[in-house]
Amino acid sequence: MTAELDDYLASFAEPAGYLDFGSYGPPSRAVVETIGRLTADASAGVPSAGLHAEDENALAAVSRLTGFDRGAVALTPSTSFGLLQIAFGLPRGAVLVSAAEFPSNLYAWWRAQEAGLTTVRTLRAVPGDELAPVTPERVAASLTPDTVSVAVSAVDFRTGVRADLAGIRSVIGDRLLVVDGIQGFGVVDADWTLADALVVGGQKWLRAGWGTGFVALSPRGLARLRPTLGGWTGVERPSHYDGVPHEPLPGAQRFSTTNGSPFASGALATALAQLESVGVATVQRRIEHTATAFIDRLLAAGVPVLSPVSPHQRAGLVVVGIPRGDTPAVHERLEAAGVTATVHGDDRIRFSIHATTTPTALDAALTVLREPRSARSPRVASEAMP
């Protein structure tokens, strides 16, 4: 390992059995220290302008990692809020989205539809497979003349399947492509500029904590999306208090609603700087190696794997099938063994693997998954990050 990778891995302190980054990625010590420093500065009365210097640090890092121009990125406190801003700013017409999306990528469109701003059309179902992946073929078959936008997750939260963004981009033509990138950004080395609106929360794979995130817009997105939910900090001369509306700012900052938290900006900037120090490709390779080894061992043990076997089709999520009705008991045994994972429905459990995941975590999970229902598991021992 390189010194940079050693430093990156050593900065994290989650329990050895933590396999739930798809729900929440524990921030690094460096992120915690940044928040503490900024909080102390705020307590000491450091001027607001000084604290908000972290905004620019975060935005510059977002620009570098996404490939979008600096003026085309803005901070947002969450994926949900960013998607709501996109949904309420769409041109009139229909948005196409899969009914199997995570709720944040559904409620935004539903709320905009309730407000009379758009029409929601769902992707054509695949008979017998309600969790079928969003493919270019399904999208092409579902497009209608009034479709102005297609919304998709870069990585499906239920299965770990990576969307073919290039393929979807090619079949939708000039329509807007809205990408919920929270389950892939930072751990998938992809061309994110295929999206017209990329929305990412920082609390999962970026490990920046809650309240962090960003929106990145293509030239097409900037030209067509209205800042319907933009606020006073998203306009020209925001401090000129004249009681009349001002013109929106020219770039993505037009979607700013108010002065955000410098603590969140600092956390995001630090998390992104750490990611840049090792590179997304390095993080992705470690995850692919660990996830592949885990899947191979699961299959050898006869445990059903519901995620793609090929690393080119998945990210860090590994979903296993559980006999219907056994999921609560299996999850309880995993918790007793010190393994943190997510239950999805009554027949599957999702494990999330990051660069810091240890062999001990996989061993403990496999021990539980191979046990009969009545078995009890020892807790996973503490292990230093590799």
VEXTORSE-96694 format. One record per residue (C-alpha): residue number from 1; residue in one letter; x, y negated, z negated. Coordinates in nm, 3 decimals, padded with zeros to 5 digits. Layout:
pos: NUM	code: A	east: X	north: Y	up: Z
...
This chain:
pos: 1	code: M	east: 00.000	north: 00.000	up: 00.000
pos: 2	code: T	east: 00.107	north: -00.358	up: 00.060
pos: 3	code: A	east: 00.162	north: -00.600	up: -00.225
pos: 4	code: E	east: -00.144	north: -00.796	up: -00.107
pos: 5	code: L	east: -00.362	north: -00.486	up: -00.122
pos: 6	code: D	east: -00.220	north: -00.393	up: -00.464
pos: 7	code: D	east: -00.310	north: -00.739	up: -00.594
pos: 8	code: Y	east: -00.656	north: -00.722	up: -00.438
pos: 9	code: L	east: -00.740	north: -00.385	up: -00.592
pos: 10	code: A	east: -00.593	north: -00.479	up: -00.930
pos: 11	code: S	east: -00.820	north: -00.783	up: -00.952
pos: 12	code: F	east: -01.134	north: -00.572	up: -01.000
pos: 13	code: A	east: -01.248	north: -00.412	up: -01.322
pos: 14	code: E	east: -01.574	north: -00.225	up: -01.257
pos: 15	code: P	east: -01.615	north: 00.119	up: -01.420
pos: 16	code: A	east: -01.450	north: 00.405	up: -01.235
pos: 17	code: G	east: -01.788	north: 00.563	up: -01.158
pos: 18	code: Y	east: -01.942	north: 00.253	up: -01.001
pos: 19	code: L	east: -02.097	north: 00.344	up: -00.664
pos: 20	code: D	east: -02.362	north: 00.076	up: -00.624
pos: 21	code: F	east: -02.206	north: -00.207	up: -00.421
pos: 22	code: G	east: -02.506	north: -00.205	up: -00.188
pos: 23	code: S	east: -02.707	north: -00.341	up: -00.482
pos: 24	code: Y	east: -02.445	north: -00.554	up: -00.652
pos: 25	code: G	east: -02.069	north: -00.582	up: -00.623
pos: 26	code: P	east: -01.902	north: -00.674	up: -00.953
pos: 27	code: P	east: -01.688	north: -00.987	up: -00.897
pos: 28	code: S	east: -01.312	north: -00.981	up: -00.939
pos: 29	code: R	east: -01.119	north: -01.125	up: -01.229
pos: 30	code: A	east: -01.012	north: -01.406	up: -00.995
pos: 31	code: V	east: -01.376	north: -01.498	up: -00.927
pos: 32	code: V	east: -01.454	north: -01.494	up: -01.298
pos: 33	code: E	east: -01.151	north: -01.715	up: -01.366
pos: 34	code: T	east: -01.259	north: -01.961	up: -01.096
pos: 35	code: I	east: -01.607	north: -01.991	up: -01.244
pos: 36	code: G	east: -01.457	north: -02.039	up: -01.590
pos: 37	code: R	east: -01.219	north: -02.309	up: -01.467
pos: 38	code: L	east: -01.493	north: -02.501	up: -01.287
pos: 39	code: T	east: -01.726	north: -02.472	up: -01.584
pos: 40	code: A	east: -01.454	north: -02.610	up: -01.809
pos: 41	code: D	east: -01.394	north: -02.895	up: -01.564
pos: 42	code: A	east: -01.764	north: -02.975	up: -01.558
pos: 43	code: S	east: -01.772	north: -02.973	up: -01.938
pos: 44	code: A	east: -01.478	north: -03.212	up: -01.940
pos: 45	code: G	east: -01.664	north: -03.454	up: -01.716
pos: 46	code: V	east: -01.463	north: -03.403	up: -01.397
pos: 47	code: P	east: -01.640	north: -03.610	up: -01.129
pos: 48	code: S	east: -01.891	north: -03.427	up: -00.913
pos: 49	code: A	east: -01.690	north: -03.497	up: -00.598
pos: 50	code: G	east: -01.396	north: -03.309	up: -00.742
pos: 51	code: L	east: -01.604	north: -03.007	up: -00.836
pos: 52	code: H	east: -01.770	north: -02.997	up: -00.496
pos: 53	code: A	east: -01.435	north: -02.971	up: -00.318
pos: 54	code: E	east: -01.502	north: -02.598	up: -00.349
pos: 55	code: D	east: -01.784	north: -02.636	up: -00.095
pos: 56	code: E	east: -01.535	north: -02.711	up: 00.181
pos: 57	code: N	east: -01.305	north: -02.428	up: 00.073
pos: 58	code: A	east: -01.594	north: -02.183	up: 00.100
pos: 59	code: L	east: -01.721	north: -02.316	up: 00.433
pos: 60	code: A	east: -01.376	north: -02.311	up: 00.590
pos: 61	code: A	east: -01.330	north: -01.949	up: 00.486
pos: 62	code: V	east: -01.676	north: -01.858	up: 00.621
pos: 63	code: S	east: -01.583	north: -02.015	up: 00.954
pos: 64	code: R	east: -01.259	north: -01.819	up: 00.976
pos: 65	code: L	east: -01.415	north: -01.486	up: 00.884
pos: 66	code: T	east: -01.728	north: -01.517	up: 01.099
pos: 67	code: G	east: -01.576	north: -01.677	up: 01.408
pos: 68	code: F	east: -01.839	north: -01.954	up: 01.403
pos: 69	code: D	east: -01.734	north: -02.319	up: 01.427
pos: 70	code: R	east: -01.690	north: -02.496	up: 01.095
pos: 71	code: G	east: -01.979	north: -02.731	up: 01.175
pos: 72	code: A	east: -02.206	north: -02.432	up: 01.243
pos: 73	code: V	east: -02.194	north: -02.288	up: 00.890
pos: 74	code: A	east: -02.375	north: -02.391	up: 00.574
pos: 75	code: L	east: -02.399	north: -02.255	up: 00.221
pos: 76	code: T	east: -02.713	north: -02.090	up: 00.090
pos: 77	code: P	east: -02.790	north: -01.943	up: -00.254
pos: 78	code: S	east: -02.918	north: -01.612	up: -00.116
pos: 79	code: T	east: -03.002	north: -01.409	up: 00.192
pos: 80	code: S	east: -03.371	north: -01.452	up: 00.116
pos: 81	code: F	east: -03.352	north: -01.831	up: 00.110
pos: 82	code: G	east: -03.141	north: -01.844	up: 00.424
pos: 83	code: L	east: -03.386	north: -01.622	up: 00.610
pos: 84	code: L	east: -03.680	north: -01.836	up: 00.494
pos: 85	code: Q	east: -03.509	north: -02.143	up: 00.639
pos: 86	code: I	east: -03.458	north: -01.964	up: 00.970
pos: 87	code: A	east: -03.816	north: -01.831	up: 00.974
pos: 88	code: F	east: -03.970	north: -02.173	up: 00.910
pos: 89	code: G	east: -03.745	north: -02.331	up: 01.173
pos: 90	code: L	east: -03.816	north: -02.092	up: 01.462
pos: 91	code: P	east: -03.964	north: -02.214	up: 01.790
pos: 92	code: R	east: -04.332	north: -02.125	up: 01.826
pos: 93	code: G	east: -04.382	north: -01.767	up: 01.937
pos: 94	code: A	east: -04.334	north: -01.418	up: 01.796
pos: 95	code: V	east: -04.054	north: -01.260	up: 01.595
pos: 96	code: L	east: -03.982	north: -00.889	up: 01.639
pos: 97	code: V	east: -03.872	north: -00.699	up: 01.328
pos: 98	code: S	east: -03.871	north: -00.339	up: 01.202
pos: 99	code: A	east: -04.125	north: -00.253	up: 00.933
pos: 100	code: A	east: -03.847	north: -00.055	up: 00.761
pos: 101	code: E	east: -03.637	north: -00.366	up: 00.693
pos: 102	code: F	east: -03.543	north: -00.475	up: 00.341
pos: 103	code: P	east: -03.821	north: -00.701	up: 00.204
pos: 104	code: S	east: -03.613	north: -01.020	up: 00.231
pos: 105	code: N	east: -03.610	north: -00.964	up: 00.607
pos: 106	code: L	east: -03.988	north: -00.924	up: 00.612
pos: 107	code: Y	east: -04.129	north: -01.174	up: 00.365
pos: 108	code: A	east: -03.957	north: -01.464	up: 00.539
pos: 109	code: W	east: -04.143	north: -01.388	up: 00.862
pos: 110	code: W	east: -04.468	north: -01.306	up: 00.684
pos: 111	code: R	east: -04.462	north: -01.636	up: 00.497
pos: 112	code: A	east: -04.391	north: -01.827	up: 00.817
pos: 113	code: Q	east: -04.681	north: -01.644	up: 00.981
pos: 114	code: E	east: -04.911	north: -01.737	up: 00.691
pos: 115	code: A	east: -04.810	north: -02.099	up: 00.748
pos: 116	code: G	east: -04.908	north: -02.068	up: 01.114
pos: 117	code: L	east: -04.550	north: -02.114	up: 01.236
pos: 118	code: T	east: -04.486	north: -01.776	up: 01.396
pos: 119	code: T	east: -04.636	north: -01.437	up: 01.478
pos: 120	code: V	east: -04.480	north: -01.120	up: 01.339
pos: 121	code: R	east: -04.459	north: -00.817	up: 01.566
pos: 122	code: T	east: -04.318	north: -00.491	up: 01.437
pos: 123	code: L	east: -04.089	north: -00.262	up: 01.629
pos: 124	code: R	east: -04.263	north: 00.032	up: 01.793
pos: 125	code: A	east: -04.263	north: 00.326	up: 01.554
pos: 126	code: V	east: -04.088	north: 00.656	up: 01.623
pos: 127	code: P	east: -04.342	north: 00.935	up: 01.557
pos: 128	code: G	east: -04.238	north: 01.139	up: 01.254
pos: 129	code: D	east: -03.946	north: 00.913	up: 01.167
pos: 130	code: E	east: -04.046	north: 00.598	up: 00.982
pos: 131	code: L	east: -03.680	north: 00.518	up: 00.911
pos: 132	code: A	east: -03.558	north: 00.549	up: 01.269
pos: 133	code: P	east: -03.274	north: 00.304	up: 01.334
pos: 134	code: V	east: -03.323	north: -00.017	up: 01.525
pos: 135	code: T	east: -03.171	north: 00.053	up: 01.866
pos: 136	code: P	east: -03.144	north: -00.156	up: 02.183
pos: 137	code: E	east: -03.386	north: 00.086	up: 02.351
pos: 138	code: R	east: -03.651	north: 00.045	up: 02.083
pos: 139	code: V	east: -03.608	north: -00.331	up: 02.088
pos: 140	code: A	east: -03.638	north: -00.346	up: 02.467
pos: 141	code: A	east: -03.955	north: -00.136	up: 02.457
pos: 142	code: S	east: -04.108	north: -00.364	up: 02.192
pos: 143	code: L	east: -04.039	north: -00.705	up: 02.345
pos: 144	code: T	east: -04.338	north: -00.910	up: 02.456
pos: 145	code: P	east: -04.349	north: -01.227	up: 02.668
pos: 146	code: D	east: -04.406	north: -01.442	up: 02.358
pos: 147	code: T	east: -04.111	north: -01.296	up: 02.164
pos: 148	code: V	east: -03.874	north: -01.580	up: 02.077
pos: 149	code: S	east: -03.662	north: -01.401	up: 01.819
pos: 150	code: V	east: -03.549	north: -01.056	up: 01.708
pos: 151	code: A	east: -03.451	north: -01.000	up: 01.343
pos: 152	code: V	east: -03.236	north: -00.706	up: 01.236
pos: 153	code: S	east: -03.005	north: -00.600	up: 00.955
pos: 154	code: A	east: -02.645	north: -00.540	up: 01.056
pos: 155	code: V	east: -02.652	north: -00.232	up: 00.831
pos: 156	code: D	east: -02.974	north: -00.057	up: 00.734
pos: 157	code: F	east: -03.010	north: -00.061	up: 00.355
pos: 158	code: R	east: -03.188	north: 00.277	up: 00.344
pos: 159	code: T	east: -02.957	north: 00.484	up: 00.565
pos: 160	code: G	east: -02.631	north: 00.293	up: 00.614
pos: 161	code: V	east: -02.676	north: 00.293	up: 00.993
pos: 162	code: R	east: -02.495	north: 00.008	up: 01.168
pos: 163	code: A	east: -02.700	north: -00.179	up: 01.425
pos: 164	code: D	east: -02.567	north: -00.204	up: 01.779
pos: 165	code: L	east: -02.562	north: -00.582	up: 01.781
pos: 166	code: A	east: -02.395	north: -00.603	up: 02.122
pos: 167	code: G	east: -02.657	north: -00.372	up: 02.271
pos: 168	code: I	east: -02.945	north: -00.562	up: 02.112
pos: 169	code: R	east: -02.795	north: -00.891	up: 02.225
pos: 170	code: S	east: -02.782	north: -00.764	up: 02.583
pos: 171	code: V	east: -03.147	north: -00.652	up: 02.597
pos: 172	code: I	east: -03.306	north: -00.960	up: 02.437
pos: 173	code: G	east: -03.152	north: -01.206	up: 02.679
pos: 174	code: D	east: -03.188	north: -01.569	up: 02.576
pos: 175	code: R	east: -03.403	north: -01.497	up: 02.270
pos: 176	code: L	east: -03.266	north: -01.575	up: 01.925
pos: 177	code: L	east: -03.094	north: -01.289	up: 01.743
pos: 178	code: V	east: -03.125	north: -01.324	up: 01.365
pos: 179	code: V	east: -02.893	north: -01.094	up: 01.169
pos: 180	code: D	east: -02.920	north: -01.015	up: 00.799
pos: 181	code: G	east: -02.555	north: -00.936	up: 00.737
pos: 182	code: I	east: -02.554	north: -00.874	up: 00.362
pos: 183	code: Q	east: -02.492	north: -00.497	up: 00.382
pos: 184	code: G	east: -02.207	north: -00.526	up: 00.630
pos: 185	code: F	east: -02.026	north: -00.858	up: 00.620
pos: 186	code: G	east: -01.687	north: -00.826	up: 00.455
pos: 187	code: V	east: -01.664	north: -00.449	up: 00.500
pos: 188	code: V	east: -01.735	north: -00.419	up: 00.874
pos: 189	code: D	east: -01.493	north: -00.574	up: 01.121
pos: 190	code: A	east: -01.752	north: -00.686	up: 01.379
pos: 191	code: D	east: -01.818	north: -00.963	up: 01.628
pos: 192	code: W	east: -02.061	north: -01.166	up: 01.421
pos: 193	code: T	east: -02.087	north: -01.438	up: 01.686
pos: 194	code: L	east: -02.330	north: -01.210	up: 01.873
pos: 195	code: A	east: -02.590	north: -01.347	up: 01.630
pos: 196	code: D	east: -02.767	north: -01.679	up: 01.674
pos: 197	code: A	east: -02.830	north: -01.690	up: 01.300
pos: 198	code: L	east: -02.618	north: -01.485	up: 01.061
pos: 199	code: V	east: -02.738	north: -01.488	up: 00.700
pos: 200	code: V	east: -02.528	north: -01.334	up: 00.423
pos: 201	code: G	east: -02.562	north: -01.328	up: 00.044
pos: 202	code: G	east: -02.236	north: -01.294	up: -00.146
pos: 203	code: Q	east: -02.344	north: -01.082	up: -00.442
pos: 204	code: K	east: -02.296	north: -00.741	up: -00.283
pos: 205	code: W	east: -02.000	north: -00.643	up: -00.066
pos: 206	code: L	east: -01.835	north: -00.986	up: -00.084
pos: 207	code: R	east: -01.831	north: -00.952	up: -00.465
pos: 208	code: A	east: -01.881	north: -01.324	up: -00.520
pos: 209	code: G	east: -02.174	north: -01.300	up: -00.762
pos: 210	code: W	east: -02.534	north: -01.419	up: -00.746
pos: 211	code: G	east: -02.619	north: -01.761	up: -00.608
pos: 212	code: T	east: -02.361	north: -01.738	up: -00.330
pos: 213	code: G	east: -02.404	north: -01.700	up: 00.045
pos: 214	code: F	east: -02.402	north: -01.869	up: 00.381
pos: 215	code: V	east: -02.581	north: -01.922	up: 00.712
pos: 216	code: A	east: -02.392	north: -01.935	up: 01.043
pos: 217	code: L	east: -02.555	north: -02.056	up: 01.363
pos: 218	code: S	east: -02.465	north: -02.024	up: 01.731
pos: 219	code: P	east: -02.500	north: -02.321	up: 01.967
pos: 220	code: R	east: -02.831	north: -02.170	up: 02.078
pos: 221	code: G	east: -02.944	north: -02.138	up: 01.718
pos: 222	code: L	east: -02.845	north: -02.495	up: 01.638
pos: 223	code: A	east: -03.031	north: -02.621	up: 01.943
pos: 224	code: R	east: -03.357	north: -02.437	up: 01.873
pos: 225	code: L	east: -03.395	north: -02.403	up: 01.497
pos: 226	code: R	east: -03.564	north: -02.691	up: 01.316
pos: 227	code: P	east: -03.456	north: -02.785	up: 00.960
pos: 228	code: T	east: -03.815	north: -02.752	up: 00.838
pos: 229	code: L	east: -03.695	north: -02.656	up: 00.490
pos: 230	code: G	east: -03.398	north: -02.893	up: 00.491
pos: 231	code: G	east: -03.372	north: -03.151	up: 00.215
pos: 232	code: W	east: -03.217	north: -03.486	up: 00.137
pos: 233	code: T	east: -02.856	north: -03.364	up: 00.159
pos: 234	code: G	east: -02.913	north: -03.241	up: 00.514
pos: 235	code: V	east: -02.962	north: -03.585	up: 00.668
pos: 236	code: E	east: -02.756	north: -03.885	up: 00.776
pos: 237	code: R	east: -02.679	north: -04.139	up: 00.500
pos: 238	code: P	east: -02.837	north: -03.930	up: 00.223
pos: 239	code: S	east: -02.748	north: -04.185	up: -00.046
pos: 240	code: H	east: -02.915	north: -04.473	up: 00.137
pos: 241	code: Y	east: -03.236	north: -04.477	up: -00.068
pos: 242	code: D	east: -03.474	north: -04.664	up: 00.159
pos: 243	code: G	east: -03.788	north: -04.453	up: 00.123
pos: 244	code: V	east: -03.800	north: -04.337	up: 00.486
pos: 245	code: P	east: -03.692	north: -04.007	up: 00.647
pos: 246	code: H	east: -03.343	north: -04.000	up: 00.797
pos: 247	code: E	east: -03.215	north: -03.814	up: 01.101
pos: 248	code: P	east: -03.092	north: -03.457	up: 01.035
pos: 249	code: L	east: -02.719	north: -03.397	up: 01.040
pos: 250	code: P	east: -02.589	north: -03.260	up: 01.370
pos: 251	code: G	east: -02.457	north: -02.923	up: 01.252
pos: 252	code: A	east: -02.570	north: -02.645	up: 01.023
pos: 253	code: Q	east: -02.556	north: -02.885	up: 00.729
pos: 254	code: R	east: -02.899	north: -03.007	up: 00.841
pos: 255	code: F	east: -03.031	north: -02.701	up: 00.656
pos: 256	code: S	east: -02.886	north: -02.821	up: 00.325
pos: 257	code: T	east: -03.160	north: -02.883	up: 00.069
pos: 258	code: T	east: -02.969	north: -03.035	up: -00.223
pos: 259	code: N	east: -02.627	north: -03.037	up: -00.386
pos: 260	code: G	east: -02.550	north: -02.676	up: -00.463
pos: 261	code: S	east: -02.365	north: -02.522	up: -00.754
pos: 262	code: P	east: -01.990	north: -02.585	up: -00.741
pos: 263	code: F	east: -01.952	north: -02.272	up: -00.954
pos: 264	code: A	east: -02.119	north: -02.066	up: -00.681
pos: 265	code: S	east: -01.912	north: -02.237	up: -00.410
pos: 266	code: G	east: -01.593	north: -02.170	up: -00.603
pos: 267	code: A	east: -01.687	north: -01.808	up: -00.659
pos: 268	code: L	east: -01.757	north: -01.759	up: -00.289
pos: 269	code: A	east: -01.439	north: -01.940	up: -00.185
pos: 270	code: T	east: -01.229	north: -01.725	up: -00.416
pos: 271	code: A	east: -01.394	north: -01.399	up: -00.308
pos: 272	code: L	east: -01.344	north: -01.486	up: 00.059
pos: 273	code: A	east: -00.982	north: -01.587	up: -00.001
pos: 274	code: Q	east: -00.917	north: -01.250	up: -00.163
pos: 275	code: L	east: -01.082	north: -01.074	up: 00.131
pos: 276	code: E	east: -00.871	north: -01.273	up: 00.376
pos: 277	code: S	east: -00.554	north: -01.182	up: 00.184
pos: 278	code: V	east: -00.594	north: -00.816	up: 00.282
pos: 279	code: G	east: -00.816	north: -00.848	up: 00.590
pos: 280	code: V	east: -01.159	north: -00.706	up: 00.662
pos: 281	code: A	east: -01.006	north: -00.434	up: 00.880
pos: 282	code: T	east: -00.803	north: -00.303	up: 00.585
pos: 283	code: V	east: -01.108	north: -00.296	up: 00.358
pos: 284	code: Q	east: -01.308	north: -00.121	up: 00.629
pos: 285	code: R	east: -01.041	north: 00.147	up: 00.680
pos: 286	code: R	east: -01.028	north: 00.226	up: 00.308
pos: 287	code: I	east: -01.405	north: 00.251	up: 00.292
pos: 288	code: E	east: -01.422	north: 00.469	up: 00.604
pos: 289	code: H	east: -01.155	north: 00.703	up: 00.467
pos: 290	code: T	east: -01.322	north: 00.739	up: 00.128
pos: 291	code: A	east: -01.675	north: 00.769	up: 00.266
pos: 292	code: T	east: -01.569	north: 01.030	up: 00.522
pos: 293	code: A	east: -01.401	north: 01.238	up: 00.252
pos: 294	code: F	east: -01.712	north: 01.209	up: 00.036
pos: 295	code: I	east: -01.944	north: 01.311	up: 00.321
pos: 296	code: D	east: -01.723	north: 01.607	up: 00.413
pos: 297	code: R	east: -01.735	north: 01.731	up: 00.054
pos: 298	code: L	east: -02.110	north: 01.678	up: 00.032
pos: 299	code: L	east: -02.172	north: 01.877	up: 00.347
pos: 300	code: A	east: -01.936	north: 02.153	up: 00.234
pos: 301	code: A	east: -02.137	north: 02.174	up: -00.090
pos: 302	code: G	east: -02.465	north: 02.199	up: 00.103
pos: 303	code: V	east: -02.588	north: 01.855	up: -00.004
pos: 304	code: P	east: -02.796	north: 01.690	up: 00.272
pos: 305	code: V	east: -02.642	north: 01.367	up: 00.403
pos: 306	code: L	east: -02.891	north: 01.122	up: 00.555
pos: 307	code: S	east: -02.633	north: 00.864	up: 00.666
pos: 308	code: P	east: -02.441	north: 00.894	up: 00.994
pos: 309	code: V	east: -02.139	north: 01.123	up: 00.974
pos: 310	code: S	east: -01.942	north: 00.914	up: 01.223
pos: 311	code: P	east: -01.764	north: 00.619	up: 01.059
pos: 312	code: H	east: -01.833	north: 00.414	up: 01.371
pos: 313	code: Q	east: -02.207	north: 00.431	up: 01.301
pos: 314	code: R	east: -02.210	north: 00.348	up: 00.929
pos: 315	code: A	east: -02.062	north: 00.108	up: 00.676
pos: 316	code: G	east: -02.014	north: 00.174	up: 00.304
pos: 317	code: L	east: -02.351	north: 00.336	up: 00.229
pos: 318	code: V	east: -02.378	north: 00.714	up: 00.189
pos: 319	code: V	east: -02.733	north: 00.838	up: 00.137
pos: 320	code: V	east: -02.802	north: 01.193	up: 00.019
pos: 321	code: G	east: -03.126	north: 01.386	up: 00.032
pos: 322	code: I	east: -03.272	north: 01.514	up: -00.296
pos: 323	code: P	east: -03.552	north: 01.771	up: -00.324
pos: 324	code: R	east: -03.875	north: 01.577	up: -00.357
pos: 325	code: G	east: -03.958	north: 01.528	up: -00.722
pos: 326	code: D	east: -03.603	north: 01.592	up: -00.847
pos: 327	code: T	east: -03.471	north: 01.239	up: -00.790
pos: 328	code: P	east: -03.540	north: 01.096	up: -01.140
pos: 329	code: A	east: -03.367	north: 01.388	up: -01.310
pos: 330	code: V	east: -03.067	north: 01.378	up: -01.077
pos: 331	code: H	east: -03.034	north: 01.002	up: -01.123
pos: 332	code: E	east: -03.050	north: 01.045	up: -01.501
pos: 333	code: R	east: -02.770	north: 01.303	up: -01.485
pos: 334	code: L	east: -02.562	north: 01.070	up: -01.268
pos: 335	code: E	east: -02.604	north: 00.793	up: -01.524
pos: 336	code: A	east: -02.509	north: 01.030	up: -01.804
pos: 337	code: A	east: -02.194	north: 01.116	up: -01.609
pos: 338	code: G	east: -02.107	north: 00.746	up: -01.576
pos: 339	code: V	east: -02.200	north: 00.723	up: -01.207
pos: 340	code: T	east: -02.397	north: 00.418	up: -01.095
pos: 341	code: A	east: -02.609	north: 00.464	up: -00.780
pos: 342	code: T	east: -02.948	north: 00.359	up: -00.643
pos: 343	code: V	east: -03.264	north: 00.568	up: -00.615
pos: 344	code: H	east: -03.459	north: 00.517	up: -00.293
pos: 345	code: G	east: -03.802	north: 00.672	up: -00.293
pos: 346	code: D	east: -03.855	north: 01.017	up: -00.437
pos: 347	code: D	east: -03.621	north: 01.210	up: -00.209
pos: 348	code: R	east: -03.290	north: 01.024	up: -00.175
pos: 349	code: I	east: -03.011	north: 00.854	up: -00.368
pos: 350	code: R	east: -02.782	north: 00.591	up: -00.218
pos: 351	code: F	east: -02.413	north: 00.572	up: -00.303
pos: 352	code: S	east: -02.212	north: 00.262	up: -00.206
pos: 353	code: I	east: -01.838	north: 00.294	up: -00.152
pos: 354	code: H	east: -01.598	north: 00.000	up: -00.159
pos: 355	code: A	east: -01.222	north: -00.035	up: -00.122
pos: 356	code: T	east: -01.185	north: 00.004	up: -00.499
pos: 357	code: T	east: -01.380	north: 00.331	up: -00.523
pos: 358	code: T	east: -01.180	north: 00.601	up: -00.700
pos: 359	code: P	east: -01.162	north: 00.979	up: -00.641
pos: 360	code: T	east: -01.291	north: 01.020	up: -00.996
pos: 361	code: A	east: -01.621	north: 00.858	up: -00.899
pos: 362	code: L	east: -01.668	north: 01.097	up: -00.607
pos: 363	code: D	east: -01.575	north: 01.398	up: -00.821
pos: 364	code: A	east: -01.831	north: 01.303	up: -01.085
pos: 365	code: A	east: -02.106	north: 01.242	up: -00.830
pos: 366	code: L	east: -02.038	north: 01.572	up: -00.654
pos: 367	code: T	east: -02.040	north: 01.762	up: -00.982
pos: 368	code: V	east: -02.389	north: 01.633	up: -01.058
pos: 369	code: L	east: -02.525	north: 01.685	up: -00.707
pos: 370	code: R	east: -02.413	north: 02.049	up: -00.709
pos: 371	code: E	east: -02.566	north: 02.124	up: -01.049
pos: 372	code: P	east: -02.896	north: 02.298	up: -01.115
pos: 373	code: R	east: -03.169	north: 02.069	up: -01.248
pos: 374	code: S	east: -03.113	north: 02.171	up: -01.611
pos: 375	code: A	east: -02.739	north: 02.110	up: -01.613
pos: 376	code: R	east: -02.569	north: 01.833	up: -01.805
pos: 377	code: S	east: -02.258	north: 01.648	up: -01.687
pos: 378	code: P	east: -01.961	north: 01.501	up: -01.874
pos: 379	code: R	east: -01.908	north: 01.128	up: -01.843
pos: 380	code: V	east: -01.660	north: 01.014	up: -01.580
pos: 381	code: A	east: -01.323	north: 00.931	up: -01.731
pos: 382	code: S	east: -01.182	north: 00.583	up: -01.699
pos: 383	code: E	east: -00.939	north: 00.551	up: -01.410
pos: 384	code: A	east: -00.728	north: 00.267	up: -01.290
pos: 385	code: M	east: -00.802	north: 00.138	up: -00.942
pos: 386	code: P	east: -00.579	north: 00.298	up: -00.675
